[in-house]
């Protein structure tokens, strides 16, 4: 582990104290900048690889026991440098002060100081990771179920974020699929059964974009990847330029031991009226886990198919 990263447990702090501690720790080891009322940037210098992670304050405080940024944890583990862009809530980072911050980084040649630059984000943060990757040509990007834009003239079919339609997605860094052309490679993860996510993913169809499907996982793919302990290995593979569909398929085999996935798969089989396959699944799961729901369903299926 790299000693340059703060090891403090930040759980139990209120939001204001948590933010203050993050900024203080970053300032002591690199730099920290407040970007208006809803955003801040925290940079910790370490190794020659830079991970640019976009995260929400709420996500950082809830996803891990220590309430530390995911970008810090991954960078510490790998000996990387970290640039954290944080938002208070889902803002899609549509803020002129965020644009000006990246403009400044470009003017200073900040990204040129690193051998490899990786942008990462999920959901609204995945949108930001793809949109702002244009500031570091040749960067690698990992985006988990990103939106392409919320401009209603393009994605009026997405009714999940109607309140964001009054925000500007047409000016600088606006349409994310156009911003990824300068990236070395973009790796995009989504669940094809979540129709709106799949429609956004379709807008990212580019020669330098590879898509990875996580069917039957739903709308919280980052959380599932974390619980399956697959997010950090996938990020490492992106940084080392060795993430391929085959590699990802091997990683994704972990779903066989992930009960939320197995429950969704059972629901899907029931919807498709495939009782024999559902019984096979229930037998497999009850043999390996203490899973009352699968035990009850197996009893029902045995009675039904008798």
Secondary structure, 3 states (H helix, E strand, C coil): CCCCCCCCCCCCCCHHHHHHHHHHHHHHHEEEEECCCCEEEEEECCCCEEEEEEEEHHHHHHHCCCCCCHHHHHHHHHCCEEEEEEECCCCCCCCHHHHHHHHHHHHCCHHHHCCEEEEEEECHHHHHHHHHHHHCCCCEEEEECCCCCCCHHHHCCCCCCHHHHHCCCCCCCCCHHHHCCCCCEEEEEECCCCHHHHHHHHHCCCCCEEEEECCCCCCCHHHHHHHCCCHHHHHHHHHCCCCCHHHHHHHHHHHHHCHHHHHHHHHHHHHCCCHHHHHHHHHHHHHHCCCHHHHHHHHHHHHHHC
